[in-house]
Amino acid sequence: MSKLSNSIANAIINYVKGRHRLPIDGVPSNEDMLREAFHQALDYVNVKIYIDPEAKAKIPEYAHYENGHAVDAACDVCCTSVEIMEDGRIKCGTGIHVAPEDRDKVSLHPNSRITKAGLVIANSPCTVDESYRGEIFVVFRAIVPFSQAKKPGVGDVICQLETIHVRETRFIQVDNLEDLGTTSRGDGGFGSTAK
C-alpha cells in the first residue's frame, strides 16, 4: 500500500472511529480532521532532495503563489553545469538528487524559455523513477541550426519538475479485439479527424 493509500485509509478509519465528536475547547471536530488529512494526503507530496553544495544547486521552486499555495503545476529547475557533447546534444546538470515516496515519480518537462531558444529536451518528458538516486541531468538537442540555438547557461531555468503519483498498471488480456469494447472513434488515429 502506498503512503497516499495509507493516509487516505487512516483518515477514514479515524473519522469513523469518532465520527460524532464535535469540536471541544479548540480540538477540531472529526470532520475537520478528515478534511485536513485529505488535504495533506492529496494536495502535497514529500520528496527528499539532496542539493550538491559543490554544484551550487538550488531547490526547485514554484514561480507563482496565491493565497499561500502554488498556482503553477510544476517547479522551476536551474542549470548548474553545461556540457556540449560530441553529437551536438547539450547536457545540463542540476546538482539535485531526489527520493520520491513509494509509487511516486518525478517528471521533468520543457518550459517555454527553452522552446524559444530552439531547443527541445531529448527524452521529454524525462522520468525520474522512485529508485534512482543519481544527479538529475537534462539533455537538450537543437531544432534549429546548432549555431542559432541559445544554449542554456549556469543559473538558467532549464525545465519544470512535477511529482506524479503512479498507479501500477495491471494488464488484463482479452481473447479478441471486440472484448475491448466499441467506441465511436474505433481505430481512427493519425489525423483521422481531419482537423
C-alpha positions in Angstrom: 0.0 0.0 0.0 1.5 3.4 -1.0 1.8 6.2 1.5 -1.1 8.0 -0.3 -3.4 5.0 0.1 -2.4 4.6 3.7 -3.0 8.2 4.5 -6.5 8.1 3.0 -7.4 4.9 4.7 -6.1 6.2 8.1 -8.1 9.4 7.7 -11.3 7.5 7.0 -10.7 5.0 9.8 -10.0 7.8 12.3 -13.1 9.6 11.2 -15.4 6.6 11.5 -14.0 5.8 15.0 -15.1 9.1 16.4 -17.5 10.5 13.8 -19.9 12.1 16.3 -17.2 14.0 18.1 -17.8 17.8 17.9 -15.1 20.4 18.4 -14.3 20.9 22.1 -12.1 23.6 23.6 -10.1 24.2 20.4 -9.8 20.5 19.4 -11.1 20.1 15.9 -14.1 18.0 15.0 -13.6 14.7 13.3 -15.0 16.3 10.1 -12.3 19.0 10.3 -9.6 16.4 11.0 -10.8 14.3 8.0 -10.7 17.3 5.7 -7.2 18.2 6.9 -6.0 14.6 6.5 -7.3 14.5 2.9 -5.8 17.9 2.2 -2.3 16.7 3.4 -2.6 13.3 1.6 -3.9 14.6 -1.7 -2.6 18.2 -2.1 1.0 17.8 -1.0 3.8 15.2 -1.7 7.1 15.0 0.1 10.2 14.5 -2.0 13.5 14.1 -0.2 16.2 16.2 -2.0 19.9 16.4 -1.8 21.5 19.6 -3.0 25.1 19.2 -4.2 26.9 22.1 -2.4 29.8 22.0 -4.9 27.4 22.5 -7.8 25.8 25.5 -6.1 22.4 23.9 -6.8 19.1 25.3 -5.7 15.9 23.6 -4.5 13.3 23.7 -7.4 10.8 26.5 -6.7 7.3 27.3 -7.9 7.3 30.7 -9.7 3.8 31.9 -8.6 1.8 31.7 -5.3 -1.7 32.9 -4.5 -3.4 32.7 -1.1 -0.4 30.8 0.3 -0.2 27.9 -2.2 1.5 27.4 -5.5 -0.6 28.0 -8.6 1.9 26.5 -11.0 1.7 22.9 -12.0 5.5 22.4 -11.7 8.6 23.8 -10.1 11.4 25.6 -12.0 14.8 23.7 -12.1 18.0 25.6 -12.6 21.1 24.6 -14.5 24.4 24.1 -12.6 26.7 22.9 -15.5 26.7 22.7 -19.3 28.5 20.2 -21.4 28.3 20.2 -25.2 28.6 16.5 -26.3 30.3 15.3 -29.4 27.0 14.5 -31.1 25.7 18.1 -30.5 23.5 17.3 -27.6 23.7 19.7 -24.6 23.9 18.0 -21.2 22.9 20.2 -18.3 23.5 19.3 -14.7 21.1 20.3 -11.9 23.1 19.4 -8.9 20.0 17.8 -7.3 19.3 14.2 -6.3 15.8 13.2 -5.2 14.0 10.3 -3.5 10.3 10.4 -4.3 7.9 8.5 -2.0 6.6 5.0 -2.8 4.7 4.8 -6.1 5.7 8.4 -7.0 7.9 9.6 -9.8 9.4 12.9 -10.7 8.8 14.2 -14.2 10.7 16.9 -16.0 9.1 19.0 -18.7 10.4 21.7 -21.0 9.3 25.2 -20.3 8.6 28.0 -22.8 12.0 29.6 -22.4 13.7 26.5 -23.7 11.3 26.2 -26.7 12.0 29.8 -27.6 15.8 29.0 -27.6 15.4 26.5 -30.4 16.0 23.5 -28.1 14.0 20.5 -27.0 14.5 18.1 -24.2 15.8 14.9 -25.9 13.7 12.4 -24.0 10.8 14.7 -22.9 9.1 14.2 -20.6 12.0 12.9 -18.5 11.1 10.3 -15.9 13.0 10.0 -12.6 12.0 6.7 -11.1 11.5 6.3 -7.3 14.6 4.1 -7.2 17.1 6.5 -9.0 19.4 8.4 -6.7 21.9 10.0 -9.1 22.1 13.6 -10.1 19.3 14.7 -12.4 20.6 15.8 -15.8 18.6 17.4 -18.6 19.7 16.7 -22.1 18.8 19.1 -25.0 19.1 18.9 -28.7 18.7 21.8 -31.2 15.7 22.0 -33.5 17.3 24.9 -35.4 20.9 25.0 -36.7 23.2 24.5 -33.7 24.8 27.9 -34.1 21.4 29.6 -33.9 20.3 27.8 -30.7 20.6 29.7 -27.5 22.5 27.4 -25.2 21.5 27.3 -21.5 23.8 28.9 -19.0 24.6 28.1 -15.4 21.7 29.6 -13.3 19.2 29.5 -16.1 15.8 27.8 -15.6 16.0 24.8 -17.9 12.9 22.7 -17.1 10.0 22.2 -14.8 9.7 19.4 -12.2 6.4 17.7 -11.3 5.8 14.9 -8.9 3.2 12.4 -10.0 1.6 9.5 -8.1 2.0 6.4 -10.2 -0.6 3.6 -10.2 0.9 0.2 -11.1 -0.6 -1.0 -14.4 -2.2 -4.4 -14.4 -2.9 -5.7 -17.9 -5.9 -7.9 -18.4 -5.5 -9.8 -21.6 -8.7 -10.4 -23.7 -9.3 -13.1 -26.3 -10.3 -10.8 -29.2 -10.4 -7.2 -30.3 -14.1 -6.9 -29.7 -13.6 -7.7 -26.0 -12.0 -4.2 -25.6 -15.5 -2.7 -26.3 -16.5 -0.4 -29.1 -16.4 3.4 -29.3 -17.4 5.9 -31.9 -13.8 6.6 -32.6 -12.8 2.9 -33.1 -9.3 2.6 -34.6 -9.2 6.1 -36.0 -5.9 7.8 -35.4 -3.0 9.7 -37.0 -5.1 12.6 -38.2 -8.3 10.6 -38.8 -10.5 13.5 -37.6 -9.2 15.7 -40.5 -8.8 18.7 -38.2 
